[in-house]
Amino acid sequence: MKPGRYLPIAGLIAAVIGVQLLTYYTGSAYMLTQLTMSAYYSLVIIGLCILIGYAGQISIGHAGFFAIGGYISAFLTTYDLLPYKSHGLITFLSNAGLLVRTEDLYGSQVLHFQPWAACIMAVLFTIIVAYFIGGPVLKLKGHYLAMATLGFGIIVYRTVLGTSFFGAADGLSDVPPFVLFSGLEVSGKASGRVQNYYIASGLVIAGVILLLNLVHSRIGRALRSIHGAEDAAGAMGVNTAKYKLNIFVLSAVFAAIAGVLLTHYNGGIGPSEASVMKSVRYVAIVAIGGMANIWGSLIMGFLLNFLSLRGYFGSFDDAVFGAILIIIMLFAPEGLLHKGLFSGLKRLFSRPPKEEGQT
Amino acid sequence: MTELLEVKDLSRSFGGLQAVNKVSFNVQKNNIKALIGPNGAGKTTLFNLISGMLSPDSGSIMFDGRPVHGLQPYQIASKGLARTFQHVKLFPKMTALENVMLGRHTHSRAGFISSMLSLPWTWKEEKAIREKSLEIMDFLGVSELAGSEATSLAYGQQRIVELARALACEPALLLLDEPAAGLNMRETAEMAHLITKIREMGITVLIVEHDMSLVMDISDEIIVLSYGEKIADDVPLAIQKNREVIRTYLGEEDA
């Protein structure tokens, strides 16, 4: 295909390596922790960018999908199944290699799900929820869709907050490391900082490649047509309901995978990950990134999450993202980083053309 | 002659308004059939019923011998029925070529997974879509507009790009909703020429139009609707002499 599409990918890989080397030589390797977390949040954001920017369907409930992924994975990998070990189902799961025995802090044995199994179950459950929610909700348009997805986000938030086996207000902690392959594990250990930075960044790069391919395909064209004129898209043979649902589920999967991995990286998850302000933050970043602009969303996703996690916004953290959303909607509803911006800047810095027709 | 489209006793009302009332007609293969009538006669409603954007209250629509009433627009489109709109509906933020390429949707099959993985066969398919779309734009004489943003084009050009998008579906039946609306005389004549060229490709055309000269020139048969009911269905010459049609358009003689 077009090599031009993959050239920026090479740039992204170089930037990822460059940043790591920079932190190494400036002795600020501790920043890799926030960069890794930003990478996982960026994964949510690029998935949401496809949904909002390309397919034109808003979701103010994506923190809900992130939290579903994270919580299910955390629950399955921490909940002790030892008391039920004689149960037929548990024996079956154990024989199938889906369970592991470990020791807890006090040296007593516990039995819980293996992280891979938990991850797959978390993502599958998210897919089911997304289909279940998306089916009816995506029939709505504009404000109504925004409100319905907001409602979904609130339901997830109140559910995790009010459920004792999800740790209520404390969330779940002591989530074990996620061993992807031997020697490669997602965990918050200081020794694995560089490794985890590359795991997260690698995942983001893979996500960007997959989504760029999608955007430049028959499906991407159909999604943009739905955004532009849904009835005309239908009249041209696009099954609009199915495509909207599929892209909604796909973006939910991106959020869930990010949720699972960040939970293993942090060693836990709390209800704030499911809060409405998280969903607003994701939408705000997609908006400032230029709506239909994967690269813009990615850059802003890394940058703003990093600044937020490093505490630059102080106690105004949520207010900053709310303000970003308002300002973008008022002054640049097309988003800040869109094609028009660059041509506008070029015009600003180039000399005005000479007046013609005068003798 | 074989019937491509058979509409029987089709009715649709909006609240108290009977927009289409027990309308029956046939469209024969490779004909150009026109649908005329005063404003509010139910022409566009009839089009929306045939293309599945509205569902009928009663009656049946057979396309190529199979019932299509009650199906979704995308299902009807995939059976070989394409349409244009009274108010041009091109996809904004997409080039003219991309708009036409979307017309190839029903003739291609790359899905979410194969597209994300960019499997080699999808490249070939994409290339074929692009070539066929350019070929159609070339046929309609708008290939030089391929790279322009569709909604920034002049209105007459937008109409032709929309026509190209519909032709890219390779339809058996093409529904044109007022293709000459908003066009000047030269553009209207060009449109008439294009429609006859399209018929020569073996495509059947059903057209809603206000421009009488265009309709009389190119159609094989004309249906006249008034207040949702069919009042005439004949060849153009007979329509011109039909007393009821004249009364509908010009009012009573003996006033």
Interface residues (C-beta under 8 A of the other chain):
Chain A: M1 L210 L211 N213 L214 S217 R218 I219 G220 R221 A222 R224 S225 H227 G228 A229 D231 A232 A233 G234 A235 M236 G237 V238 N239 T240 N246 L250 A292
Chain B: S51 M53 Q72 P73 Y74 A77 S78 A82 R83 F85 K89 L90 F91 P92 K93 M94 E98 M101 L102 G103 H105 T106 S108 A110 G111 F112 S115 M116 L117 S118 T122 W123 E125 E126 I129 R165 A166 C169
